[in-house]
Amino acid sequence: MTVNTYTSLPSSAIDRVVIDTEANTVEVTYKSNIEKSYKYSTEDAEYFEVKFLAEFDNIDIGSVGKLINESVNDGTLQLQPALLVETPNNGISPWDNV
């Protein structure tokens, strides 16, 4: 199993990203609440990881938060329903502050 954990990211919104290329999952922890993580499934975690790492090559114009937000919006990352947590902000996307 290949699991890569990325911390100390150059992002104001994202604290940690864990990419499991065997299970095709991406786990995201936001700086706004490091006690909670969101787990997403993807068809090709290896490809997502390549795109993710490319953001560091263009640090002046790249954005980890933007990549994750776009990936959720275009369906590349799909929130695993079993891990969707009800919060007092029901109906507000975790991406609203990205």
Residue pairs with C-beta under 8 A, 6 or more apart in sequence:
1 20
1 22
1 23
2 20
2 21
2 22
3 18
3 19
3 20
3 21
3 22
4 18
4 19
4 21
4 49
5 16
5 17
5 18
6 16
6 17
6 18
6 19
6 52
7 15
7 16
9 15
9 16
9 17
9 64
10 56
10 59
10 64
11 31
11 63
11 64
11 65
12 31
12 65
13 30
13 31
13 32
13 64
13 65
13 97
13 98
14 28
14 29
14 30
14 31
14 64
14 65
14 68
15 29
15 30
15 31
15 34
16 27
16 28
16 29
16 34
16 37
17 26
17 27
17 28
17 29
17 52
17 64
17 68
18 26
18 27
18 37
19 25
19 26
19 27
19 45
19 48
19 49
19 52
20 26
20 27
20 45
21 45
21 46
21 49
22 45
23 45
24 41
24 42
24 43
24 44
24 45
25 39
25 40
25 41
25 42
25 45
25 80
26 39
26 40
26 42
26 45
26 48
26 77
27 37
27 38
27 39
27 40
28 37
28 38
28 40
28 68
29 36
29 37
29 38
30 36
30 38
30 94
32 97
36 85
37 83
38 79
38 83
38 94
39 79
39 80
39 83
40 71
40 72
40 77
40 78
40 79
40 80
41 77
41 78
41 80
42 48
42 71
42 76
42 77
42 78
43 76
48 71
48 76
48 77
51 67
51 71
52 64
52 67
54 62
55 62
55 63
55 64
55 67
56 62
65 98
66 98
68 77
68 95
68 98
69 95
69 98
70 76
71 77
72 78
72 79
72 95
73 95
